Amino acid sequence: MNHQPFERAAIVGASGGIGRALCLALAERGTQVWALSRSATTDWPAGIDPLRFDLEDENSIARAAETMRDAPPQLVVVCTGALTLADGTGPERSYRQLDGAAMAEAFRINTIGPALIAKHLLPLLPRDQRTVFAALSARVGSIADNRLGGWHSYRASKAALNMLVRNFAIELARTHREASVVALHPGTVDTGLSEPFQANLPSGQLTAPPEAAHHLLNVIDGLTPAESGKAFDWKGEEIPS
C-alpha cells in the first residue's frame, strides 16, 4: 500500500550522504523538510529548513524539537551512525580487540543518540494521522542472521537500537494508532561510513545515496502500523531480530 506524501518531515543527520539525499528527494515530492545536522548548512533549496543539533548534547536535541513544535513532522528518519569512530578505530574482528571506551562510543552514537532523538521527537508526531519514525540500522544488528561474528561493538549497538525500536513501537501504539516505528537497513551505500570497506565489495553492491534514498522512501511509503516495531531492508524485506 502506498500512501500520500507527508506534508512535513525531519531528517536527523542531514549532512551525511543518505540524510542529504533523503532531504532532497522529499523536497522534490513537495514535502517540507526540517534538516537537522551539527553544521546546519544553509546550502539547501527551497522547502528545506536547516536546524542545528549535536548528538552529544541532549539540550540541543530538545531545542530542535521545540523549534518544530508548531509545524511537527509526520515523518522522522534518523540517519546518524558510525562504523569507524572519529579516531580511526574500526570494527573489531576479534573479542581480543575489545576496548571499553571504544565500545561505549559506538553505543553512544548508534544507540543512545537515536534513543534521545526519539525521546524528544516522538511526542511531536500527530496522533490523528499516519506517521513514521524510522532509524537507520544494519543487517549485522540481527542476532538470528549473524553467521560471521566479529564487529562486536557495531553489531551490538545496532541490535540494541533494534530493540529500542521495538520498545518505542509498543509504547507509541497506545497513543498513536496510525504510527509506524521501524529500523531500516539501507544496504551498502557510497558514504563515509562504508568507504573503508568498499574495496572488496562485489560489483554492483555499492549504491549511490540518491538511489538509496529512493529505495528507503519506497519502503516507508508502504508501511502500515502492522509493521511497527520491525526491521526492514532497502527492498522492503523484513530482517529477523
Backbone as CSV, one residue per row, in Angstrom:
resi,resn,N_x,N_y,N_z,CA_x,CA_y,CA_z,C_x,C_y,C_z
1,MET,0.849,-1.195,0.000,0.000,0.000,0.000,0.883,1.242,0.000
2,ASN,0.715,2.107,-0.971,1.445,3.363,-0.995,0.522,4.496,-0.552
3,HIS,1.064,5.412,0.241,0.276,6.482,0.834,0.641,7.817,0.192
4,GLN,-0.139,8.827,0.507,0.148,10.171,0.040,1.440,10.672,0.690
5,PRO,2.205,11.527,-0.017,3.430,12.064,0.573,3.151,12.812,1.872
6,PHE,4.118,12.774,2.757,3.997,13.510,4.015,4.095,15.012,3.747
7,GLU,3.371,15.796,4.531,3.464,17.253,4.412,4.789,17.764,4.968
8,ARG,5.221,17.183,6.087,6.440,17.639,6.742,7.261,16.435,7.208
9,ALA,8.572,16.587,7.141,9.474,15.522,7.567,10.669,16.128,8.292
10,ALA,11.261,15.357,9.187,12.504,15.739,9.852,13.546,14.669,9.549
11,ILE,14.659,15.090,8.964,15.770,14.182,8.683,16.905,14.532,9.632
12,VAL,17.245,13.595,10.492,18.266,13.819,11.517,19.580,13.210,11.021
13,GLY,20.608,14.055,10.930,21.848,13.643,10.292,21.820,14.022,8.826
14,ALA,21.311,15.232,8.556,21.054,15.658,7.172,22.306,15.978,6.389
15,SER,23.448,16.127,7.062,24.678,16.449,6.339,25.379,15.208,5.795
16,GLY,24.955,14.013,6.210,25.540,12.782,5.695,25.013,12.441,4.317
17,GLY,25.611,11.449,3.688,25.233,11.096,2.324,23.776,10.690,2.187
18,ILE,23.325,9.768,3.026,21.942,9.304,2.943,20.985,10.388,3.429
19,GLY,21.337,11.069,4.524,20.477,12.109,5.054,20.239,13.219,4.050
20,ARG,21.299,13.675,3.411,21.150,14.746,2.420,20.293,14.277,1.239
21,ALA,20.535,13.073,0.778,19.762,12.546,-0.351,18.281,12.433,0.014
22,LEU,17.977,12.032,1.243,16.583,11.955,1.677,15.938,13.338,1.704
23,CYS,16.662,14.333,2.220,16.130,15.695,2.248,15.754,16.155,0.840
24,LEU,16.658,15.959,-0.107,16.426,16.423,-1.472,15.286,15.655,-2.129
25,ALA,15.233,14.346,-1.900,14.175,13.531,-2.508,12.811,13.915,-1.951
26,LEU,12.744,14.155,-0.657,11.469,14.539,-0.049,11.031,15.927,-0.531
27,ALA,11.985,16.859,-0.630,11.644,18.196,-1.104,11.096,18.152,-2.525
28,GLU,11.654,17.255,-3.350,11.151,17.106,-4.721,9.708,16.609,-4.738
29,ARG,9.318,15.889,-3.705,7.939,15.401,-3.594,6.980,16.486,-3.098
30,GLY,7.533,17.603,-2.679,6.697,18.658,-2.127,6.590,18.632,-0.622
31,THR,7.380,17.789,0.037,7.389,17.715,1.494,8.250,18.835,2.068
32,GLN,7.751,19.511,3.083,8.553,20.496,3.808,9.488,19.743,4.744
33,VAL,10.784,20.026,4.673,11.780,19.216,5.373,12.529,20.049,6.415
34,TRP,12.568,19.518,7.630,13.496,20.011,8.639,14.782,19.197,8.499
35,ALA,15.906,19.857,8.232,17.191,19.179,8.021,18.081,19.415,9.237
36,LEU,18.187,18.390,10.095,18.945,18.529,11.342,20.364,18.000,11.157
37,SER,21.333,18.831,11.510,22.725,18.413,11.434,23.550,19.263,12.391
38,ARG,24.767,18.836,12.614,25.648,19.595,13.501,26.053,20.914,12.852
39,SER,26.230,20.900,11.529,26.677,22.100,10.825,25.530,23.045,10.498
40,ALA,24.312,22.504,10.365,23.144,23.306,9.963,23.455,24.116,8.723
41,THR,24.063,23.464,7.733,24.419,24.136,6.490,23.198,24.783,5.861
42,THR,23.409,25.898,5.194,22.298,26.653,4.600,22.202,26.478,3.089
43,ASP,23.011,25.606,2.511,23.005,25.459,1.047,21.919,24.485,0.592
44,TRP,20.700,24.736,1.045,19.580,23.880,0.698,18.645,24.606,-0.259
45,PRO,17.971,23.885,-1.127,16.950,24.520,-1.966,15.715,24.883,-1.150
46,ALA,14.792,25.577,-1.783,13.554,25.959,-1.111,12.819,24.724,-0.621
47,GLY,12.198,24.850,0.549,11.450,23.736,1.112,12.218,22.940,2.131
48,ILE,13.509,23.261,2.322,14.330,22.556,3.310,14.862,23.581,4.303
49,ASP,14.521,23.403,5.563,14.922,24.336,6.613,15.950,23.678,7.524
50,PRO,17.160,24.239,7.603,18.199,23.638,8.443,17.975,23.918,9.923
51,LEU,18.308,22.934,10.737,18.275,23.071,12.193,19.562,22.485,12.752
52,ARG,20.163,23.191,13.701,21.411,22.702,14.299,21.095,21.820,15.500
53,PHE,21.793,20.680,15.585,21.719,19.840,16.780,23.039,19.089,16.886
54,ASP,23.315,18.613,18.068,24.527,17.836,18.318,24.114,16.555,19.029
55,LEU,24.471,15.415,18.458,24.088,14.126,19.028,24.604,13.960,20.451
56,GLU,25.682,14.663,20.796,26.271,14.549,22.133,25.621,15.485,23.140
57,ASP,24.720,16.348,22.680,24.137,17.367,23.547,22.619,17.232,23.517
58,GLU,22.052,16.591,24.550,20.603,16.389,24.567,19.843,17.704,24.562
59,ASN,20.402,18.736,25.174,19.719,20.030,25.174,19.536,20.562,23.760
60,SER,20.499,20.303,22.895,20.380,20.771,21.521,19.279,20.006,20.781
61,ILE,19.098,18.732,21.119,18.004,17.946,20.538,16.666,18.503,21.010
62,ALA,16.592,18.830,22.289,15.362,19.396,22.846,15.028,20.736,22.200
63,ARG,16.052,21.573,21.961,15.816,22.874,21.329,15.319,22.698,19.897
64,ALA,15.904,21.756,19.167,15.451,21.495,17.800,14.003,21.021,17.796
65,ALA,13.657,20.149,18.742,12.277,19.661,18.835,11.320,20.804,19.114
66,GLU,11.706,21.705,19.995,10.848,22.840,20.330,10.636,23.736,19.115
67,THR,11.670,23.894,18.282,11.544,24.691,17.062,10.503,24.101,16.124
68,MET,10.393,22.772,16.094,9.467,22.101,15.186,8.058,21.945,15.750
69,ARG,7.855,22.348,16.980,6.593,22.042,17.660,5.377,22.609,16.930
70,ASP,5.482,23.814,16.387,4.336,24.425,15.721,4.109,23.890,14.313
71,ALA,5.096,23.205,13.751,4.951,22.574,12.431,5.577,21.185,12.505
72,PRO,4.975,20.279,13.292,5.602,18.991,13.585,5.653,18.074,12.367
73,PRO,6.690,17.264,12.286,6.803,16.328,11.165,5.885,15.122,11.338
74,GLN,5.435,14.579,10.217,4.743,13.288,10.240,5.721,12.141,9.992
75,LEU,6.894,12.491,9.450,7.952,11.510,9.176,9.238,11.985,9.828
76,VAL,9.875,11.090,10.579,11.205,11.345,11.140,12.106,10.194,10.717
77,VAL,13.255,10.523,10.125,14.237,9.494,9.781,15.560,9.865,10.445
78,VAL,16.063,8.978,11.284,17.330,9.190,11.990,18.439,8.528,11.182
79,CYS,19.324,9.355,10.631,20.374,8.852,9.735,21.756,8.910,10.373
80,THR,21.822,9.116,11.670,23.115,9.164,12.349,23.649,7.746,12.551
81,GLY,24.946,7.638,12.728,25.552,6.323,12.971,27.012,6.317,12.602
82,ALA,27.753,5.363,13.152,29.186,5.256,12.860,29.614,3.808,12.927
83,LEU,30.393,3.425,11.937,31.029,2.107,11.912,32.493,2.231,12.322
84,THR,33.152,3.260,11.806,34.518,3.605,12.211,34.450,4.879,13.038
85,LEU,35.068,4.895,14.196,34.995,6.049,15.083,35.879,7.189,14.581
86,ALA,35.689,8.363,15.167,36.392,9.558,14.708,37.908,9.420,14.802
87,ASP,38.395,8.637,15.763,39.842,8.469,15.917,40.403,7.382,15.012
88,GLY,39.564,6.835,14.136,40.020,5.812,13.201,39.808,4.395,13.677
89,THR,39.323,4.212,14.898,39.069,2.871,15.407,37.961,2.211,14.603
90,GLY,38.292,1.074,13.998,37.319,0.370,13.172,36.657,-0.760,13.925
91,PRO,35.734,-1.439,13.285,35.038,-2.552,13.947,35.996,-3.692,14.302
92,GLU,35.801,-4.267,15.476,36.703,-5.321,15.958,36.482,-6.622,15.181
93,ARG,37.553,-7.278,14.854,37.464,-8.587,14.201,37.494,-9.726,15.229
94,SER,37.918,-9.406,16.444,38.023,-10.434,17.486,37.683,-9.821,18.835
95,TYR,37.231,-10.656,19.759,36.975,-10.169,21.119,38.255,-9.687,21.777
96,ARG,39.417,-10.120,21.281,40.696,-9.671,21.833,40.926,-8.180,21.585
97,GLN,40.224,-7.624,20.619,40.386,-6.210,20.282,39.404,-5.311,21.012
98,LEU,38.544,-5.883,21.833,37.549,-5.062,22.512,38.196,-4.030,23.435
99,ASP,37.653,-2.810,23.375,38.114,-1.713,24.217,36.879,-1.035,24.795
100,GLY,36.852,-0.891,26.099,35.663,-0.373,26.753,35.273,1.015,26.277
101,ALA,36.251,1.898,26.117,35.950,3.269,25.701,35.400,3.300,24.278
102,ALA,36.011,2.507,23.391,35.540,2.469,22.003,34.136,1.870,21.926
103,MET,33.887,0.854,22.736,32.561,0.248,22.739,31.521,1.251,23.250
104,ALA,31.857,1.988,24.292,30.940,2.993,24.826,30.650,4.066,23.781
105,GLU,31.666,4.445,23.024,31.473,5.452,21.976,30.539,4.947,20.886
106,ALA,30.702,3.689,20.497,29.826,3.099,19.477,28.377,3.098,19.948
107,PHE,28.158,2.739,21.199,26.797,2.745,21.732,26.258,4.168,21.861
108,ARG,27.109,5.102,22.202,26.661,6.488,22.318,26.141,6.998,20.979
109,ILE,26.856,6.674,19.908,26.479,7.171,18.584,25.326,6.364,17.994
110,ASN,25.422,5.040,18.058,24.483,4.185,17.326,23.213,3.839,18.090
111,THR,23.247,3.954,19.398,22.099,3.544,20.213,21.548,4.680,21.055
112,ILE,22.397,5.282,21.884,21.925,6.304,22.814,21.473,7.553,22.072
113,GLY,22.233,7.974,21.078,21.863,9.155,20.305,20.478,9.029,19.684
114,PRO,20.212,7.973,18.892,18.865,7.791,18.340,17.785,7.679,19.416
115,ALA,18.113,7.083,20.560,17.124,6.972,21.633,16.728,8.344,22.166
116,LEU,17.697,9.233,22.328,17.398,10.581,22.814,16.636,11.386,21.761
117,ILE,16.940,11.146,20.496,16.166,11.786,19.433,14.717,11.340,19.509
118,ALA,14.501,10.034,19.702,13.141,9.521,19.846,12.455,10.139,21.057
119,LYS,13.178,10.283,22.150,12.612,10.859,23.372,11.974,12.222,23.108
120,HIS,12.632,13.027,22.284,12.173,14.396,22.063,11.314,14.565,20.810
121,LEU,11.444,13.666,19.837,10.690,13.840,18.595,9.422,12.995,18.522
122,LEU,9.402,11.843,19.176,8.177,11.038,19.153,6.978,11.810,19.711
123,PRO,7.126,12.610,20.774,5.973,13.356,21.271,5.424,14.386,20.284
124,LEU,6.219,14.761,19.276,5.761,15.746,18.291,4.831,15.126,17.244
125,LEU,4.908,13.813,17.061,4.146,13.183,15.987,2.650,13.364,16.208
126,PRO,1.924,13.822,15.187,0.476,13.974,15.330,-0.191,12.635,15.651
127,ARG,-1.226,12.680,16.470,-1.896,11.446,16.904,-3.019,11.029,15.957
128,ASP,-3.483,11.954,15.133,-4.691,11.695,14.351,-4.412,11.437,12.877
129,GLN,-3.174,11.097,12.526,-2.835,10.848,11.130,-1.657,9.893,11.036
130,ARG,-1.406,9.403,9.837,-0.316,8.459,9.609,1.028,9.129,9.881
131,THR,1.851,8.463,10.684,3.185,8.964,10.994,4.178,7.809,10.965
132,VAL,5.439,8.150,10.711,6.509,7.150,10.688,7.741,7.717,11.388
133,PHE,8.308,6.912,12.274,9.617,7.192,12.863,10.524,6.046,12.442
134,ALA,11.569,6.357,11.687,12.478,5.324,11.184,13.908,5.648,11.598
135,ALA,14.631,4.641,12.027,16.035,4.793,12.373,16.865,3.883,11.475
136,LEU,17.906,4.426,10.860,18.758,3.594,10.023,19.549,2.641,10.909
137,SER,19.410,1.366,10.634,20.110,0.333,11.381,21.006,-0.432,10.402
138,ALA,21.202,-1.707,10.647,22.073,-2.505,9.776,21.687,-3.973,9.894
139,ARG,21.843,-4.688,8.799,21.538,-6.121,8.831,22.395,-6.850,9.855
140,VAL,23.620,-6.365,10.072,24.502,-7.048,11.022,24.016,-6.895,12.468
141,GLY,22.978,-6.055,12.685,22.391,-5.971,14.009,21.417,-7.095,14.305
142,SER,21.148,-7.934,13.312,20.253,-9.071,13.517,20.993,-10.199,14.228
143,ILE,20.463,-10.661,15.343,21.073,-11.787,16.058,20.842,-13.082,15.289
144,ALA,19.625,-13.268,14.785,19.300,-14.502,14.066,20.096,-14.646,12.775
145,ASP,20.470,-13.527,12.160,21.152,-13.553,10.864,22.674,-13.517,11.003
146,ASN,23.178,-13.525,12.220,24.625,-13.403,12.448,25.307,-14.763,12.277
147,ARG,26.048,-14.890,11.185,26.765,-16.145,10.914,28.276,-15.966,10.836
148,LEU,28.746,-14.729,10.887,30.173,-14.464,10.732,30.837,-13.985,12.018
149,GLY,30.058,-13.425,12.949,30.646,-12.876,14.162,31.446,-11.621,13.873
150,GLY,32.254,-11.205,14.842,33.060,-10.012,14.666,32.243,-8.736,14.716
151,TRP,32.933,-7.611,14.513,32.301,-6.292,14.521,31.450,-6.134,15.779
152,HIS,32.020,-6.503,16.924,31.245,-6.679,18.146,30.481,-5.425,18.568
153,SER,31.164,-4.308,18.675,30.505,-3.099,19.174,29.449,-2.600,18.205
154,TYR,29.753,-2.639,16.918,28.796,-2.157,15.921,27.563,-3.055,15.888
155,ARG,27.796,-4.377,15.836,26.663,-5.305,15.835,25.794,-5.130,17.082
156,ALA,26.444,-5.068,18.223,25.702,-4.990,19.482,24.943,-3.673,19.596
157,SER,25.552,-2.582,19.162,24.881,-1.282,19.256,23.687,-1.210,18.319
158,LYS,23.771,-1.847,17.155,22.638,-1.861,16.233,21.559,-2.840,16.702
159,ALA,21.957,-3.949,17.300,20.961,-4.857,17.883,20.204,-4.157,19.003
160,ALA,20.926,-3.383,19.805,20.270,-2.625,20.873,19.324,-1.573,20.288
161,LEU,19.731,-0.926,19.203,18.854,0.040,18.543,17.576,-0.638,18.061
162,ASN,17.717,-1.821,17.477,16.540,-2.546,17.005,15.592,-2.882,18.153
163,MET,16.143,-3.219,19.306,15.306,-3.485,20.469,14.572,-2.232,20.922
164,LEU,15.266,-1.093,20.903,14.620,0.158,21.277,13.492,0.505,20.310
165,VAL,13.715,0.262,19.026,12.667,0.499,18.034,11.419,-0.311,18.387
166,ARG,11.626,-1.565,18.760,10.504,-2.404,19.163,9.812,-1.830,20.409
167,ASN,10.603,-1.428,21.384,10.040,-0.832,22.600,9.220,0.416,22.287
168,PHE,9.801,1.299,21.477,9.119,2.548,21.143,7.819,2.278,20.391
169,ALA,7.845,1.277,19.508,6.642,0.933,18.738,5.508,0.505,19.658
170,ILE,5.826,-0.312,20.649,4.808,-0.783,21.592,4.227,0.387,22.385
171,GLU,5.095,1.256,22.864,4.636,2.381,23.686,3.841,3.387,22.858
172,LEU,4.331,3.710,21.656,3.671,4.725,20.843,2.297,4.264,20.367
173,ALA,2.146,2.962,20.167,0.864,2.440,19.685,-0.279,2.719,20.648
174,ARG,0.030,2.944,21.911,-1.010,3.219,22.904,-1.675,4.576,22.686
175,THR,-0.952,5.491,22.051,-1.486,6.841,21.846,-1.580,7.235,20.380
176,HIS,-0.796,6.572,19.512,-0.737,6.910,18.090,-1.073,5.654,17.282
177,ARG,-2.339,5.446,17.011,-2.777,4.196,16.375,-2.347,4.084,14.918
178,GLU,-1.998,5.198,14.296,-1.590,5.176,12.894,-0.083,5.325,12.719
179,ALA,0.656,5.159,13.794,2.105,5.343,13.746,2.831,4.040,13.425
180,SER,3.962,4.177,12.739,4.874,3.058,12.485,6.265,3.470,12.954
181,VAL,6.883,2.638,13.771,8.253,2.858,14.234,9.079,1.679,13.737
182,VAL,10.076,1.941,12.905,10.814,0.847,12.268,12.306,1.141,12.227
183,ALA,13.078,0.073,12.056,14.501,0.167,11.741,14.664,-0.166,10.266
184,LEU,15.546,0.559,9.577,15.743,0.369,8.147,17.211,0.129,7.832
185,HIS,17.466,-0.910,7.044,18.815,-1.205,6.564,18.923,-0.697,5.129
186,PRO,19.756,0.331,4.881,19.800,0.941,3.552,20.633,0.193,2.528
187,GLY,21.264,-0.917,2.928,22.213,-1.581,2.045,23.588,-0.936,2.192
188,THR,24.511,-1.279,1.310,25.844,-0.695,1.345,25.850,0.534,0.442
189,VAL,25.918,1.695,1.053,25.775,2.962,0.338,27.130,3.660,0.272
190,ASP,27.371,4.351,-0.821,28.643,5.029,-1.054,28.730,6.287,-0.200
191,THR,29.059,6.088,1.074,29.190,7.186,2.033,30.480,7.002,2.814
192,GLY,30.768,7.967,3.689,31.961,7.865,4.516,31.936,6.666,5.437
193,LEU,30.744,6.228,5.850,30.645,5.081,6.745,31.198,3.818,6.093
194,SER,30.865,3.609,4.816,31.269,2.370,4.140,32.593,2.488,3.406
195,GLU,33.113,3.701,3.252,34.294,3.914,2.404,35.476,3.005,2.740
196,PRO,35.821,2.800,4.023,36.979,1.952,4.317,36.786,0.480,3.939
197,PHE,35.550,0.091,3.607,35.254,-1.324,3.376,34.747,-1.592,1.953
198,GLN,34.933,-0.614,1.057,34.375,-0.746,-0.281,35.253,-1.561,-1.236
199,ALA,36.532,-1.695,-0.925,37.471,-2.279,-1.882,37.106,-3.709,-2.272
200,ASN,36.598,-4.479,-1.339,36.329,-5.892,-1.603,34.870,-6.197,-1.920
201,LEU,34.084,-5.154,-2.155,32.673,-5.378,-2.457,32.488,-5.949,-3.860
202,PRO,31.583,-6.894,-4.037,31.266,-7.390,-5.373,30.719,-6.266,-6.242
203,SER,30.940,-6.364,-7.524,30.465,-5.357,-8.459,28.945,-5.208,-8.357
204,GLY,28.499,-3.958,-8.309,27.071,-3.689,-8.268,26.468,-3.646,-6.885
205,GLN,27.254,-3.926,-5.846,26.690,-3.976,-4.495,26.655,-2.595,-3.841
206,LEU,27.479,-1.667,-4.354,27.542,-0.335,-3.759,26.472,0.563,-4.387
207,THR,25.680,1.217,-3.546,24.574,2.036,-4.004,24.877,3.510,-3.775
208,ALA,24.539,4.355,-4.756,24.699,5.799,-4.605,23.636,6.335,-3.654
209,PRO,23.946,7.390,-2.886,22.973,7.920,-1.919,21.601,8.261,-2.513
210,PRO,21.500,8.908,-3.679,20.156,9.194,-4.206,19.339,7.926,-4.469
211,GLU,20.006,6.882,-4.945,19.303,5.616,-5.183,18.871,4.986,-3.861
212,ALA,19.758,5.050,-2.861,19.418,4.508,-1.543,18.225,5.248,-0.947
213,ALA,18.201,6.580,-1.094,17.083,7.367,-0.589,15.785,6.957,-1.272
214,HIS,15.846,6.733,-2.570,14.670,6.298,-3.322,14.147,4.971,-2.780
215,HIS,15.054,4.015,-2.541,14.646,2.713,-2.016,14.010,2.855,-0.626
216,LEU,14.647,3.638,0.234,14.146,3.789,1.599,12.769,4.439,1.613
217,LEU,12.564,5.447,0.777,11.262,6.102,0.733,10.193,5.166,0.184
218,ASN,10.571,4.298,-0.732,9.615,3.300,-1.221,9.159,2.383,-0.090
219,VAL,10.110,1.984,0.770,9.751,1.137,1.910,8.844,1.912,2.871
220,ILE,9.230,3.145,3.173,8.440,3.973,4.087,7.031,4.187,3.548
221,ASP,6.928,4.392,2.236,5.615,4.626,1.616,4.648,3.468,1.863
222,GLY,5.179,2.257,1.938,4.322,1.090,2.062,4.047,0.644,3.471
223,LEU,4.630,1.328,4.460,4.468,0.899,5.848,3.053,1.140,6.368
224,THR,2.599,0.219,7.208,1.362,0.383,7.954,1.670,0.111,9.428
225,PRO,0.772,0.460,10.331,1.018,0.180,11.749,1.273,-1.299,12.051
226,ALA,0.837,-2.189,11.176,1.075,-3.618,11.392,2.562,-3.954,11.336
227,GLU,3.355,-3.116,10.652,4.803,-3.362,10.551,5.593,-2.677,11.649
228,SER,4.928,-1.926,12.498,5.636,-1.161,13.520,6.408,-2.085,14.459
229,GLY,7.620,-1.674,14.782,8.481,-2.442,15.674,9.427,-3.386,14.970
230,LYS,9.331,-3.462,13.638,10.149,-4.412,12.885,11.315,-3.708,12.180
231,ALA,12.201,-4.523,11.619,13.326,-4.014,10.830,13.172,-4.500,9.402
232,PHE,13.473,-3.618,8.452,13.334,-3.945,7.040,14.588,-3.524,6.281
233,ASP,14.897,-4.270,5.218,15.993,-3.843,4.353,15.459,-2.908,3.278
234,TRP,16.355,-2.458,2.406,16.010,-1.461,1.408,15.032,-2.007,0.360
235,LYS,14.881,-3.307,0.304,13.925,-3.914,-0.629,12.547,-4.089,0.015
236,GLY,12.438,-3.767,1.276,11.173,-3.940,1.978,11.018,-5.299,2.618
237,GLU,12.065,-6.112,2.619,12.003,-7.432,3.215,12.342,-7.370,4.697
238,GLU,11.562,-8.051,5.525,11.792,-8.000,6.972,13.084,-8.704,7.331
239,ILE,13.837,-8.078,8.247,15.076,-8.636,8.764,14.769,-9.302,10.103
240,PRO,15.163,-10.548,10.301,14.867,-11.205,11.571,15.583,-10.530,12.733
241,SER,14.971,-10.607,13.892,15.562,-9.959,15.072,16.660,-10.831,15.660
